Amino acid sequence: MPAAVVLLSGGLDSTTALAVAQSRGFVCHALTVKYGQLHEVELAAAARVAARFGAIHRVVTVDLGTIARSALTSADVAVPKDRSLAEIGAPGDVPSTYVPARNTVLLALALAWAESIDARDLFVGVNVLDASGYPDCRPAFVHAFEALAQVATRTGGFHVHAPLIELTKAQIVALGMSLGVDYAMTHSCYAPIGDGACGRCDACQLRRKGFAEAGVSDPTRYAMLAPWCAVTTTTGTTR
């Protein structure tokens, strides 16, 4: 069975990407990066997910927080909360939760591990729909990194898989459910309260929207709900 390196943050998207990689017959090596994020609850989630999938798991520390300012790495930068879905998905919007060049760094680390274990496949759970316009979540970025991998390594021949890149959050939830993902293991919140979710940041709102539109019960424990909190779905209205 071929090996693949999967970037695993412990969130909904990366967990689904791991499930996809495993369903395609890869022996999964899950890479979690401690990049200076303020809240380590996601690291615990990544460990749970990796164990549940039986993936070979490694945690690497690269402290981007010392050089890359973001609401996720700098305590003095506010996490956006209570934004409407229109605001979250506004064209050209790059919120303060964007970590400069994070996915470039993380994929470079995944590439190093992949070449070391003679793997040629990398999986990343980036997504361009139903989310803010992070520049390193676009198809152009994935294609450019894959091209870089061919000339930046001794062997070349790498493929960067982004199986969720053009799916909505609802489609991602549905895909994960079809693959047996237990989303209660995952963590998406940008501003957690203890080991629970705030319910008000962009990530919480998109997660709620995804479960509601997929007609699937959201197992997340939210501290509160943002003001827009009604989501109309094909199965009714969730509040």
Residue frames as a rotation matrix with the C-alpha (Angstrom) as fourth column:
MET 1
0.582 0.813 0.000 0.00
0.813 -0.582 0.000 0.00
0.000 0.000 -1.000 0.00
PRO 2
-0.140 -0.652 0.745 1.39
0.558 -0.674 -0.485 3.46
0.818 0.348 0.458 -0.90
ALA 3
-0.236 -0.031 -0.971 2.10
0.926 -0.312 -0.215 5.99
-0.296 -0.950 0.102 1.84
ALA 4
0.122 0.265 0.957 0.76
0.510 -0.844 0.169 9.54
0.852 0.467 -0.238 2.00
VAL 5
-0.794 -0.320 -0.517 1.45
0.607 -0.450 -0.655 12.47
-0.023 -0.834 0.551 4.31
VAL 6
0.126 0.929 0.348 -1.70
0.709 -0.330 0.623 14.24
0.694 0.168 -0.700 5.48
LEU 7
-0.821 -0.305 0.484 -1.67
-0.062 -0.794 -0.605 17.65
0.568 -0.526 0.633 7.15
LEU 8
0.010 0.823 -0.568 -3.85
0.681 0.410 0.607 17.23
0.733 -0.392 -0.556 10.24
SER 9
-0.628 -0.171 0.759 -4.94
-0.278 -0.862 -0.425 20.17
0.727 -0.478 0.494 12.39
GLY 10
-0.891 0.391 -0.230 -7.73
0.409 0.470 -0.782 18.32
-0.198 -0.791 -0.579 14.17
GLY 11
-0.558 0.695 -0.453 -10.40
-0.567 -0.718 -0.404 20.38
-0.607 0.031 0.794 12.42
LEU 12
0.388 0.855 0.346 -13.36
-0.220 0.450 -0.865 19.31
-0.895 0.259 0.363 10.31
ASP 13
0.771 -0.053 -0.635 -11.65
-0.637 -0.111 -0.763 19.76
-0.030 0.992 -0.120 6.95
SER 14
-0.228 -0.953 -0.198 -8.30
-0.939 0.269 -0.216 18.12
0.259 0.137 -0.956 7.71
THR 15
-0.446 0.147 0.883 -10.03
-0.455 0.812 -0.365 15.19
-0.771 -0.564 -0.295 9.40
THR 16
0.677 0.730 0.095 -12.19
-0.231 0.333 -0.914 14.65
-0.699 0.597 0.394 6.32
ALA 17
0.484 -0.589 -0.648 -9.09
-0.838 -0.100 -0.536 14.85
0.251 0.802 -0.542 4.11
LEU 18
-0.572 -0.682 0.455 -7.48
-0.794 0.600 -0.099 12.15
-0.206 -0.418 -0.885 6.26
ALA 19
0.006 0.677 0.736 -10.58
-0.214 0.720 -0.660 9.98
-0.977 -0.154 0.149 5.86
VAL 20
0.839 0.274 -0.471 -10.46
-0.484 -0.021 -0.875 10.47
-0.250 0.961 0.115 2.08
ALA 21
-0.018 -0.940 -0.342 -6.76
-0.967 0.103 -0.233 9.52
0.254 0.326 -0.910 1.94
GLN 22
-0.618 -0.188 0.764 -7.38
-0.532 0.815 -0.230 6.37
-0.579 -0.548 -0.603 3.94
SER 23
0.377 0.859 0.346 -10.40
-0.206 0.442 -0.873 5.46
-0.903 0.258 0.344 1.80
ARG 24
0.745 -0.169 -0.645 -8.18
-0.664 -0.097 -0.742 5.66
0.063 0.981 -0.185 -1.27
GLY 25
0.919 -0.291 -0.266 -5.91
0.271 0.956 -0.110 2.97
0.286 0.029 0.958 0.13
PHE 26
0.161 -0.905 0.395 -3.03
-0.237 -0.424 -0.874 5.07
0.958 0.047 -0.283 1.46
VAL 27
0.189 -0.271 -0.944 -1.09
0.943 0.319 0.097 4.29
0.275 -0.908 0.316 4.61
CYS 28
0.650 0.259 0.714 -1.52
0.244 -0.961 0.128 7.66
0.720 0.091 -0.688 6.29
HIS 29
-0.359 -0.758 -0.544 1.24
0.917 -0.178 -0.357 9.60
0.173 -0.627 0.760 8.01
ALA 30
0.653 0.718 0.243 -0.49
0.629 -0.692 0.355 12.49
0.423 -0.079 -0.903 9.77
LEU 31
-0.514 -0.858 0.016 1.55
0.757 -0.462 -0.462 15.65
0.403 -0.225 0.887 10.35
THR 32
0.732 0.666 -0.143 0.42
0.643 -0.605 0.470 18.17
0.227 -0.436 -0.871 12.94
VAL 33
-0.270 -0.857 0.438 2.34
0.609 -0.504 -0.612 21.43
0.746 0.102 0.659 13.25
LYS 34
0.450 0.256 -0.856 2.58
0.843 -0.439 0.311 23.38
-0.296 -0.861 -0.413 16.47
TYR 35
-0.034 -0.459 0.888 3.07
0.847 -0.485 -0.219 26.68
0.531 0.744 0.405 14.68
GLY 36
-0.949 -0.315 -0.029 2.53
0.273 -0.769 -0.578 29.04
0.160 -0.556 0.816 17.59
GLN 37
-0.157 0.968 0.197 -1.25
0.127 -0.178 0.976 28.87
0.979 0.178 -0.095 17.74
LEU 38
-0.493 -0.027 0.870 -2.59
-0.712 -0.563 -0.421 30.38
0.501 -0.826 0.258 20.94
HIS 39
0.267 0.711 0.650 -4.99
-0.923 0.383 -0.040 27.54
-0.278 -0.589 0.759 21.67
GLU 40
-0.702 -0.689 -0.181 -3.61
-0.713 0.682 0.163 24.02
0.011 0.243 -0.970 21.88
VAL 41
-0.043 0.766 0.641 -7.01
-0.461 0.554 -0.693 22.34
-0.886 -0.326 0.330 22.09
GLU 42
0.703 0.287 -0.651 -6.70
-0.708 0.195 -0.678 21.69
-0.068 0.938 0.340 18.35
LEU 43
-0.335 -0.883 -0.328 -3.49
-0.841 0.437 -0.319 19.73
0.425 0.169 -0.889 18.97
ALA 44
-0.654 0.198 0.730 -5.37
-0.441 0.684 -0.580 17.45
-0.614 -0.702 -0.361 21.33
ALA 45
0.475 0.877 -0.075 -8.07
-0.515 0.207 -0.832 17.03
-0.714 0.433 0.550 18.68
ALA 46
0.324 -0.442 -0.836 -5.46
-0.888 0.163 -0.431 16.10
0.327 0.882 -0.339 16.09
ALA 47
-0.748 -0.623 0.229 -4.06
-0.662 0.674 -0.327 13.43
0.050 -0.396 -0.917 18.40
ARG 48
-0.221 0.760 0.612 -7.55
-0.367 0.517 -0.774 11.98
-0.904 -0.395 0.164 18.93
VAL 49
0.664 0.514 -0.543 -8.26
-0.654 0.047 -0.755 11.91
-0.363 0.856 0.367 15.21
ALA 50
-0.069 -0.789 -0.610 -4.92
-0.908 0.304 -0.289 10.32
0.414 0.534 -0.737 14.30
ALA 51
-0.795 -0.213 0.568 -5.40
-0.506 0.749 -0.427 7.62
-0.335 -0.627 -0.704 16.93
ARG 52
0.134 0.943 0.306 -8.95
-0.405 0.334 -0.851 6.87
-0.905 -0.010 0.426 15.76
PHE 53
0.779 0.157 -0.607 -7.75
-0.625 0.113 -0.772 6.44
-0.053 0.981 0.186 12.17
GLY 54
0.747 -0.556 0.366 -4.67
0.365 0.802 0.472 4.47
-0.556 -0.219 0.802 13.16
ALA 55
0.853 -0.437 0.284 -2.45
0.077 -0.433 -0.898 6.98
0.515 0.788 -0.336 11.38
ILE 56
0.031 -0.920 -0.392 1.26
0.990 0.082 -0.113 7.37
0.136 -0.384 0.913 12.07
HIS 57
0.851 0.466 0.241 1.30
0.413 -0.878 0.241 10.73
0.324 -0.106 -0.940 13.82
ARG 58
-0.288 -0.933 -0.217 4.07
0.944 -0.239 -0.228 13.29
0.161 -0.270 0.949 14.20
VAL 59
0.872 0.455 -0.180 3.94
0.484 -0.857 0.176 16.74
-0.074 -0.240 -0.968 15.80
VAL 60
-0.162 -0.927 0.339 6.51
0.934 -0.255 -0.250 19.28
0.318 0.276 0.907 14.61
THR 61
0.511 0.288 -0.810 7.12
0.636 -0.760 0.131 22.65
-0.578 -0.582 -0.571 16.25
VAL 62
-0.493 -0.569 0.659 7.80
0.825 -0.547 0.145 25.68
0.277 0.615 0.738 14.05
ASP 63
-0.089 0.498 -0.862 6.93
0.784 -0.499 -0.369 28.87
-0.614 -0.709 -0.347 15.89
LEU 64
-0.299 0.079 0.951 5.48
0.808 -0.510 0.296 31.17
0.508 0.857 0.088 13.27
GLY 65
0.668 0.690 -0.280 4.05
0.723 -0.512 0.464 33.30
0.177 -0.512 -0.841 16.05
THR 66
0.135 -0.711 -0.690 7.37
0.608 -0.491 0.624 35.06
-0.782 -0.504 0.366 16.47
ILE 67
-0.831 -0.533 -0.162 7.30
0.183 -0.535 0.825 36.41
-0.526 0.655 0.542 12.91
ALA 68
-0.765 0.606 0.218 3.77
0.272 -0.002 0.962 36.03
0.583 0.796 -0.163 11.50
ARG 69
-0.886 0.459 0.061 1.08
-0.303 -0.475 -0.826 38.19
-0.350 -0.751 0.560 13.11
SER 70
-0.531 0.784 -0.320 -2.41
-0.056 0.344 0.937 36.76
0.845 0.516 -0.139 13.16
ALA 71
0.128 0.674 0.728 -5.37
-0.909 -0.214 0.358 36.48
0.397 -0.707 0.585 15.48
LEU 72
0.877 0.207 -0.434 -4.41
-0.099 0.961 0.258 32.82
0.470 -0.184 0.863 15.83
THR 73
0.241 -0.887 -0.395 -0.84
0.772 0.422 -0.475 33.52
0.588 -0.191 0.786 16.94
SER 74
-0.769 -0.512 0.383 -0.89
0.248 -0.791 -0.559 37.00
0.590 -0.335 0.735 18.52
ALA 75
-0.401 0.626 -0.669 -2.88
0.912 0.202 -0.358 37.67
-0.089 -0.753 -0.652 21.69
ASP 76
-0.492 0.174 -0.853 -3.26
0.157 -0.946 -0.284 41.35
-0.856 -0.274 0.438 20.82
VAL 77
-0.877 0.277 -0.393 -5.01
-0.457 -0.226 0.860 40.65
0.149 0.934 0.325 17.48
ALA 78
-0.320 0.848 0.422 -8.76
-0.657 0.122 -0.744 40.13
-0.682 -0.516 0.518 17.82
VAL 79
-0.882 0.206 0.424 -10.60
0.395 0.814 0.426 37.14
-0.257 0.543 -0.800 16.40
PRO 80
-0.742 0.670 -0.034 -13.57
-0.574 -0.608 0.549 38.38
0.347 0.427 0.835 14.31
LYS 81
-0.853 0.521 -0.006 -16.89
0.431 0.699 -0.571 37.39
-0.293 -0.490 -0.821 15.88
ASP 82
-0.092 0.970 -0.226 -20.59
0.395 -0.173 -0.902 37.71
-0.914 -0.172 -0.367 15.12
ARG 83
-0.715 -0.151 -0.683 -20.02
-0.523 -0.532 0.666 38.38
-0.464 0.833 0.301 11.42
SER 84
0.457 0.890 -0.005 -22.81
-0.597 0.302 -0.743 37.53
-0.660 0.343 0.669 9.01
LEU 85
0.269 -0.318 0.909 -22.29
0.503 0.851 0.149 34.77
-0.821 0.417 0.389 6.47
ALA 86
0.880 0.064 0.471 -22.23
0.448 -0.441 -0.778 37.45
0.158 0.895 -0.417 3.76
GLU 87
0.749 -0.647 0.144 -19.39
-0.662 -0.720 0.209 39.23
-0.032 -0.252 -0.967 5.54
ILE 88
0.267 -0.662 0.701 -17.45
-0.254 0.653 0.714 36.00
-0.930 -0.369 0.006 6.04
GLY 89
0.122 -0.173 0.977 -17.70
0.746 0.665 0.025 35.10
-0.654 0.726 0.211 2.35
ALA 90
0.815 0.229 -0.532 -17.22
-0.071 -0.872 -0.484 38.61
-0.575 0.432 -0.695 0.96
PRO 91
0.742 -0.557 0.373 -14.94
0.588 0.274 -0.761 38.74
0.322 0.784 0.531 -2.11
GLY 92
0.144 -0.813 0.564 -11.44
0.072 -0.559 -0.826 39.89
0.987 0.160 -0.022 -1.23
ASP 93
0.689 0.152 0.709 -11.98
-0.652 -0.296 0.698 39.50
0.316 -0.943 -0.105 2.51
VAL 94
0.033 -0.704 -0.709 -8.88
0.273 0.689 -0.672 38.15
0.962 -0.171 0.214 4.25
PRO 95
0.850 0.458 0.258 -9.61
-0.094 -0.351 0.932 38.23
0.518 -0.817 -0.255 7.99
SER 96
0.278 -0.763 0.583 -7.17
-0.921 -0.385 -0.065 38.58
0.274 -0.519 -0.810 10.86
THR 97
0.605 -0.023 0.796 -7.22
-0.410 0.848 0.336 34.80
-0.682 -0.529 0.504 11.37
TYR 98
0.916 -0.387 -0.105 -5.10
0.046 0.362 -0.931 34.37
0.398 0.848 0.349 8.24
VAL 99
0.597 -0.802 0.013 -1.60
0.054 0.056 0.997 33.28
-0.801 -0.594 0.077 9.28
PRO 100
0.541 -0.373 -0.754 0.92
-0.804 -0.493 -0.333 34.61
-0.247 0.786 -0.566 6.73
ALA 101
-0.051 -0.594 -0.803 2.29
-0.865 0.428 -0.261 31.81
0.499 0.681 -0.535 4.51
ARG 102
-0.032 0.032 0.999 1.16
-0.833 0.551 -0.044 29.12
-0.552 -0.834 0.009 6.98
ASN 103
0.810 0.427 0.402 0.09
-0.191 0.840 -0.507 26.55
-0.554 0.334 0.763 4.39
THR 104
0.659 -0.675 -0.332 3.30
-0.464 -0.018 -0.885 27.10
0.592 0.737 -0.326 2.44
VAL 105
-0.279 -0.785 0.553 5.34
-0.932 0.083 -0.353 26.28
0.231 -0.613 -0.755 5.53
LEU 106
0.109 0.394 0.913 3.15
-0.676 0.703 -0.223 23.35
-0.729 -0.592 0.343 6.55
LEU 107
0.966 0.255 -0.048 3.19
-0.199 0.610 -0.767 21.78
-0.167 0.750 0.640 3.10
ALA 108
0.306 -0.932 -0.193 6.97
-0.687 -0.076 -0.723 22.20
0.659 0.354 -0.663 2.94
LEU 109
-0.360 -0.381 0.852 7.26
-0.896 0.396 -0.202 20.22
-0.260 -0.836 -0.483 6.17
ALA 110
0.532 0.629 0.567 4.90
-0.382 0.776 -0.502 17.57
-0.755 0.050 0.654 4.80
LEU 111
0.857 -0.269 -0.439 6.99
-0.409 0.164 -0.898 17.42
0.314 0.949 0.030 1.64
ALA 112
-0.135 -0.968 0.212 10.17
-0.916 0.040 -0.399 16.86
0.378 -0.248 -0.892 3.66
TRP 113
-0.203 0.127 0.971 8.58
-0.659 0.716 -0.231 13.96
-0.725 -0.686 -0.061 5.54
ALA 114
0.808 0.586 0.059 7.12
-0.328 0.531 -0.781 12.50
-0.489 0.612 0.621 2.36
GLU 115
0.552 -0.663 -0.506 10.46
-0.623 0.075 -0.778 12.47
0.554 0.745 -0.372 0.56
SER 116
-0.353 -0.740 0.572 12.12
-0.932 0.229 -0.280 10.91
0.076 -0.632 -0.771 3.60
ILE 117
-0.248 0.331 0.911 9.69
-0.372 0.835 -0.405 7.97
-0.895 -0.439 -0.084 3.66
ASP 118
-0.972 -0.220 0.083 9.55
0.005 0.333 0.943 7.59
-0.235 0.917 -0.323 -0.13
ALA 119
-0.040 0.996 0.083 5.94
0.703 0.087 -0.706 8.80
-0.710 0.030 -0.704 -0.32
ARG 120
-0.863 -0.264 0.430 4.75
0.503 -0.509 0.698 10.77
0.034 0.819 0.573 -3.33
ASP 121
-0.107 0.928 0.357 1.35
0.522 -0.253 0.815 11.93
0.846 0.273 -0.457 -2.16
LEU 122
-0.975 -0.101 -0.196 0.42
0.219 -0.557 -0.801 14.84
-0.028 -0.824 0.566 0.12
PHE 123
-0.096 0.990 0.108 -3.12
0.797 0.011 0.604 15.54
0.597 0.144 -0.790 1.32
VAL 124
-0.972 -0.133 -0.193 -4.33
0.221 -0.794 -0.566 18.92
-0.078 -0.593 0.801 2.57
GLY 125
-0.281 0.958 -0.054 -7.86
0.936 0.262 -0.234 19.92
-0.210 -0.116 -0.971 3.58
VAL 126
-0.860 -0.054 -0.508 -7.88
0.018 -0.997 0.075 23.41
-0.511 0.055 0.858 2.09
ASN 127
-0.154 0.912 0.381 -11.22
0.952 0.240 -0.189 24.69
-0.264 0.334 -0.905 0.87
VAL 128
-0.947 -0.281 0.157 -12.09
0.319 -0.877 0.360 27.71
0.036 0.391 0.920 -1.26
LEU 129
-0.298 0.919 0.259 -15.89
0.074 -0.249 0.966 27.68
0.952 0.307 0.006 -0.89
ASP 130
0.657 0.710 -0.256 -18.03
0.321 0.044 0.946 28.66
0.683 -0.703 -0.199 2.12
ALA 131
0.384 -0.606 -0.697 -15.04
0.881 0.015 0.473 30.35
-0.276 -0.795 0.539 3.71
SER 132
0.702 -0.236 -0.671 -12.95
-0.153 -0.971 0.182 33.48
-0.695 -0.025 -0.718 3.84
GLY 133
0.968 -0.235 -0.085 -10.57
-0.072 0.064 -0.995 34.19
0.240 0.970 0.044 1.00
TYR 134
0.484 -0.860 0.163 -7.32
-0.178 0.085 0.980 32.88
-0.857 -0.503 -0.112 2.43
PRO 135
0.414 -0.341 -0.844 -4.81
-0.907 -0.239 -0.348 33.12
-0.083 0.909 -0.408 -0.44
ASP 136
-0.651 -0.751 -0.112 -3.18
-0.756 0.655 0.000 29.80
0.073 0.084 -0.994 0.49
CYS 137
-0.367 0.599 0.712 -6.45
-0.071 0.744 -0.664 27.87
-0.928 -0.294 -0.230 0.15
ARG 138
0.405 0.542 -0.737 -6.94
-0.715 -0.315 -0.625 28.53
-0.570 0.779 0.260 -3.57
PRO 139
0.878 -0.061 0.475 -6.44
0.294 0.852 -0.433 26.02
-0.378 0.520 0.766 -6.40
ALA 140
0.766 -0.625 0.152 -3.71
-0.172 -0.426 -0.888 28.25
0.619 0.654 -0.434 -7.82
PHE 141
0.242 -0.682 0.690 -1.72
-0.970 -0.167 0.175 27.86
-0.004 -0.712 -0.702 -4.61
VAL 142
0.511 0.002 0.859 -2.09
-0.277 0.947 0.163 24.06
-0.814 -0.321 0.485 -4.59
HIS 143
0.938 -0.147 0.314 -1.02
0.346 0.388 -0.854 23.80
0.003 0.910 0.415 -8.22
ALA 144
0.599 -0.748 0.286 1.93
-0.507 -0.630 -0.588 26.13
0.620 0.207 -0.757 -7.67
PHE 145
0.244 -0.517 0.820 3.14
-0.891 0.214 0.400 24.17
-0.383 -0.829 -0.409 -4.66
GLU 146
0.731 0.051 0.680 2.88
0.100 0.978 -0.181 20.91
-0.675 0.200 0.710 -6.54
ALA 147
0.870 -0.453 0.195 5.02
0.153 -0.129 -0.980 22.41
0.469 0.882 -0.043 -9.30
LEU 148
0.388 -0.737 0.554 7.52
-0.863 -0.502 -0.064 23.61
0.325 -0.453 -0.830 -6.69
ALA 149
0.538 -0.128 0.833 7.72
-0.527 0.720 0.451 20.11
-0.658 -0.682 0.320 -5.19
GLN 150
0.947 -0.150 0.285 8.97
0.306 0.690 -0.656 18.71
-0.098 0.708 0.699 -8.49
VAL 151
0.476 -0.798 0.369 12.01
0.166 -0.331 -0.929 21.01
0.864 0.503 -0.025 -8.58
ALA 152
0.343 -0.306 0.888 12.63
-0.822 -0.556 0.126 21.42
0.455 -0.773 -0.442 -4.85
THR 153
0.611 -0.038 0.791 13.33
-0.525 0.728 0.441 17.75
-0.592 -0.685 0.425 -4.15
ARG 154
-0.487 -0.870 0.080 15.79
-0.590 0.395 0.704 15.09
-0.644 0.296 -0.705 -5.19
THR 155
-0.728 0.186 0.660 13.17
0.359 0.923 0.136 12.72
-0.584 0.336 -0.739 -6.58
GLY 156
-0.737 0.558 -0.382 10.20
-0.676 -0.621 0.396 14.79
-0.016 0.550 0.835 -7.77
GLY 157
-0.702 0.512 -0.495 7.01
0.066 0.739 0.670 13.04
0.709 0.438 -0.553 -8.80
PHE 158
-0.886 0.358 -0.297 4.86
0.320 0.008 -0.947 14.46
-0.336 -0.934 -0.122 -6.00
HIS 159
-0.411 0.838 0.360 1.12
0.367 -0.209 0.906 15.01
0.834 0.505 -0.221 -6.10
VAL 160
-0.986 0.166 0.021 -0.69
-0.100 -0.483 -0.870 17.41
-0.135 -0.860 0.493 -3.77
HIS 161
-0.475 0.878 -0.064 -4.25
0.665 0.405 0.628 16.23
0.577 0.255 -0.776 -3.21
ALA 162
-0.945 0.326 0.022 -6.82
-0.266 -0.728 -0.632 18.81
-0.190 -0.603 0.775 -2.12
PRO 163
-0.804 0.593 0.052 -10.00
0.539 0.689 0.485 16.69
0.252 0.417 -0.873 -2.26
LEU 164
-0.033 0.838 -0.545 -12.20
0.920 -0.188 -0.345 19.28
-0.391 -0.512 -0.764 -0.53
ILE 165
-0.791 -0.529 -0.307 -11.08
0.458 -0.845 0.277 22.39
-0.406 0.078 0.911 -2.32
GLU 166
-0.866 0.500 0.012 -14.28
-0.343 -0.611 0.714 23.00
0.364 0.614 0.700 -4.28
LEU 167
-0.324 0.770 -0.550 -16.79
0.681 0.593 0.430 21.50
0.657 -0.235 -0.716 -1.85
THR 168
0.124 0.438 0.890 -19.14
-0.477 -0.761 0.440 23.43
0.870 -0.479 0.114 0.39
LYS 169
-0.673 -0.341 0.656 -19.01
-0.734 0.198 -0.650 22.79
0.092 -0.919 -0.384 4.13
ALA 170
0.297 0.857 0.422 -22.26
-0.815 0.457 -0.355 20.83
-0.498 -0.239 0.834 3.81
GLN 171
0.754 -0.067 -0.653 -20.72
-0.461 0.655 -0.599 18.64
0.468 0.753 0.463 1.10
ILE 172
-0.351 -0.936 -0.017 -17.63
-0.563 0.225 -0.795 18.11
0.748 -0.269 -0.606 3.25
VAL 173
-0.405 0.297 0.865 -19.77
-0.843 0.246 -0.479 17.02
-0.355 -0.923 0.151 6.21
ALA 174
0.682 0.729 -0.048 -21.75
-0.675 0.603 -0.426 14.66
-0.281 0.323 0.904 3.98
LEU 175
0.395 -0.633 -0.666 -18.55
-0.462 0.490 -0.739 13.19
0.794 0.599 -0.099 2.55
GLY 176
-0.610 -0.682 0.404 -17.07
-0.669 0.169 -0.724 12.66
0.426 -0.711 -0.559 5.98
MET 177
-0.024 0.691 0.723 -20.24
-0.852 0.364 -0.377 11.02
-0.524 -0.625 0.579 7.27
SER 178
0.810 0.336 -0.480 -20.19
-0.567 0.657 -0.497 8.64
0.149 0.675 0.723 4.31
LEU 179
0.089 -0.881 -0.465 -16.66
-0.249 0.432 -0.867 7.67
0.964 0.193 -0.181 5.33
GLY 180
0.474 0.230 -0.850 -17.57
0.611 0.610 0.505 7.13
0.635 -0.759 0.148 8.96
VAL 181
-0.580 -0.715 0.392 -15.98
0.228 -0.603 -0.764 10.26
0.782 -0.354 0.513 10.43
ASP 182
0.297 0.573 -0.764 -16.97
0.940 -0.036 0.338 11.04
0.166 -0.819 -0.550 14.03
TYR 183
0.022 -0.296 0.955 -16.93
0.339 -0.896 -0.286 14.82
0.940 0.330 0.080 14.01
ALA 184
0.960 0.277 0.046 -17.28
0.034 -0.275 0.961 14.93
0.279 -0.921 -0.273 17.80
MET 185
0.442 -0.874 -0.202 -13.50
0.856 0.345 0.384 14.31
-0.266 -0.343 0.901 17.82
THR 186
-0.144 -0.574 0.806 -12.75
0.873 -0.457 -0.170 17.45
0.466 0.680 0.567 15.84
HIS 187
0.162 0.119 -0.980 -12.22
0.671 -0.741 0.021 21.08
-0.723 -0.661 -0.200 16.79
SER 188
0.086 -0.052 0.995 -12.76
0.936 -0.337 -0.099 24.09
0.340 0.940 0.020 14.52
CYS 189
0.860 0.482 -0.170 -13.13
0.510 -0.788 0.345 27.11
0.032 -0.383 -0.923 16.82
TYR 190
0.127 -0.804 0.581 -10.74
0.404 -0.492 -0.771 30.07
0.906 0.333 0.263 16.55
ALA 191
-0.442 -0.211 0.872 -11.52
-0.588 -0.666 -0.459 31.28
0.678 -0.715 0.170 20.08
PRO 192
-0.081 0.445 -0.892 -12.28
0.330 0.856 0.397 28.24
0.941 -0.262 -0.216 22.23
ILE 193
0.114 0.180 0.977 -13.62
-0.875 -0.447 0.185 28.52
0.470 -0.876 0.107 25.75
GLY 194
0.168 -0.198 0.966 -11.98
-0.624 0.737 0.260 25.73
-0.763 -0.647 0.000 27.67
ASP 195
-0.816 -0.408 0.409 -12.26
0.028 0.679 0.734 22.71
-0.577 0.610 -0.543 25.42
GLY 196
0.124 0.934 0.334 -15.53
0.709 0.152 -0.689 23.96
-0.694 0.323 -0.644 23.94
ALA 197
-0.513 -0.238 0.825 -16.31
0.826 -0.397 0.399 26.25
0.233 0.886 0.400 21.01
CYS 198
-0.898 0.097 -0.430 -17.23
0.105 -0.900 -0.423 29.93
-0.428 -0.425 0.798 21.21
GLY 199
-0.110 0.904 0.414 -20.05
0.861 0.295 -0.414 29.67
-0.496 0.311 -0.811 18.64
ARG 200
0.684 0.416 -0.599 -19.37
0.222 -0.901 -0.372 33.19
-0.695 0.121 -0.709 17.36
CYS 201
-0.261 -0.854 -0.451 -16.15
-0.348 -0.352 0.869 33.14
-0.900 0.384 -0.205 15.30
ASP 202
-0.008 0.221 -0.975 -16.09
-0.997 -0.080 -0.010 32.57
-0.080 0.972 0.221 11.53
ALA 203
-0.792 -0.389 -0.470 -15.01
-0.460 0.887 0.042 28.94
0.401 0.249 -0.882 11.90
CYS 204
-0.813 0.551 0.187 -17.86
0.129 0.484 -0.866 28.14
-0.568 -0.680 -0.465 14.30
GLN 205
-0.015 0.870 -0.492 -20.44
-0.556 -0.417 -0.719 29.79
-0.831 0.263 0.490 12.07
LEU 206
-0.147 -0.094 -0.985 -19.25
-0.966 0.229 0.123 27.96
0.214 0.969 -0.124 8.96
ARG 207
-0.973 -0.202 -0.112 -19.18
-0.164 0.947 -0.277 24.69
0.162 -0.251 -0.954 10.85
ARG 208
-0.523 0.848 0.085 -22.74
-0.025 0.084 -0.996 25.20
-0.852 -0.523 -0.023 12.10
LYS 209
0.103 0.539 -0.836 -23.87
-0.863 -0.370 -0.345 26.12
-0.495 0.757 0.427 8.60
GLY 210
-0.556 -0.413 -0.721 -22.27
-0.758 0.609 0.235 22.99
0.342 0.677 -0.652 7.15
PHE 211
-0.974 0.214 0.075 -23.96
0.146 0.845 -0.514 20.62
-0.174 -0.490 -0.854 9.56
ALA 212
-0.283 0.930 -0.233 -27.31
-0.190 -0.292 -0.937 22.39
-0.940 -0.221 0.260 9.26
GLU 213
0.091 0.310 -0.946 -27.32
-0.954 -0.247 -0.172 22.37
-0.287 0.918 0.273 5.46
ALA 214
-0.715 -0.377 -0.589 -26.20
-0.537 0.835 0.118 18.73
0.447 0.401 -0.800 5.41
GLY 215
0.365 0.931 -0.008 -29.10
-0.648 0.261 0.716 17.83
0.669 -0.256 0.698 7.71
VAL 216
0.071 -0.469 -0.881 -26.68
0.475 0.792 -0.383 16.32
0.877 -0.391 0.279 10.22
SER 217
0.947 0.272 -0.170 -26.70
0.260 -0.337 0.905 16.93
0.188 -0.901 -0.390 13.96
ASP 218
0.236 -0.884 0.404 -23.71
-0.264 -0.459 -0.849 19.07
0.935 0.094 -0.341 14.99
PRO 219
0.513 -0.034 -0.858 -21.95
0.665 0.647 0.373 17.39
0.542 -0.762 0.354 17.96
THR 220
-0.469 -0.798 0.379 -20.06
0.402 -0.575 -0.713 20.57
0.786 -0.182 0.591 18.88
ARG 221
0.220 0.453 -0.864 -20.57
0.970 -0.195 0.145 22.13
-0.103 -0.870 -0.483 22.32
TYR 222
-0.234 -0.228 0.945 -21.04
0.490 -0.867 -0.087 25.86
0.840 0.442 0.315 21.68
ALA 223
-0.797 -0.108 -0.594 -20.83
0.586 -0.375 -0.718 28.40
-0.145 -0.921 0.362 24.49
MET 224
-0.054 0.818 -0.572 -23.35
0.024 -0.572 -0.820 30.59
-0.998 -0.058 0.011 22.69
LEU 225
0.031 0.128 0.991 -24.67
0.957 0.283 -0.067 31.28
-0.289 0.950 -0.114 19.22
ALA 226
-0.922 -0.374 -0.103 -24.00
0.310 -0.869 0.385 34.30
-0.234 0.323 0.917 17.03
PRO 227
-0.499 0.776 -0.385 -26.95
-0.345 -0.586 -0.734 36.65
-0.795 -0.234 0.560 16.37
TRP 228
-0.431 0.346 -0.833 -27.72
-0.896 -0.057 0.440 35.34
0.104 0.937 0.334 12.87
CYS 229
-0.690 -0.320 0.649 -28.28
-0.556 0.809 -0.192 31.87
-0.464 -0.493 -0.736 14.40
ALA 230
0.365 0.829 0.425 -31.20
-0.263 0.529 -0.807 30.70
-0.893 0.183 0.411 12.20
VAL 231
-0.734 -0.568 -0.372 -30.14
-0.556 0.188 0.810 28.49
-0.390 0.801 -0.454 9.29
THR 232
0.404 0.913 -0.056 -32.80
-0.740 0.290 -0.608 27.28
-0.539 0.287 0.792 6.89
THR 233
-0.757 -0.641 0.126 -32.15
-0.480 0.676 0.559 23.79
-0.444 0.363 -0.820 5.54
THR 234
-0.519 0.553 -0.652 -33.96
-0.536 0.383 0.752 21.23
0.666 0.740 0.097 3.46
THR 235
-0.442 0.321 -0.838 -34.90
0.563 0.826 0.019 19.49
0.698 -0.463 -0.546 6.70
GLY 236
0.602 0.699 -0.385 -36.18
0.756 -0.345 0.556 22.55
0.256 -0.626 -0.737 8.54
THR 237
0.480 -0.411 0.775 -34.71
-0.249 -0.911 -0.328 25.36
0.841 -0.035 -0.540 10.57
THR 238
0.249 -0.504 -0.827 -31.87
0.864 0.502 -0.047 24.91
0.439 -0.703 0.560 13.03
ARG 239
0.677 -0.019 0.735 -31.24
-0.217 -0.960 0.175 27.49
0.703 -0.278 -0.655 15.74
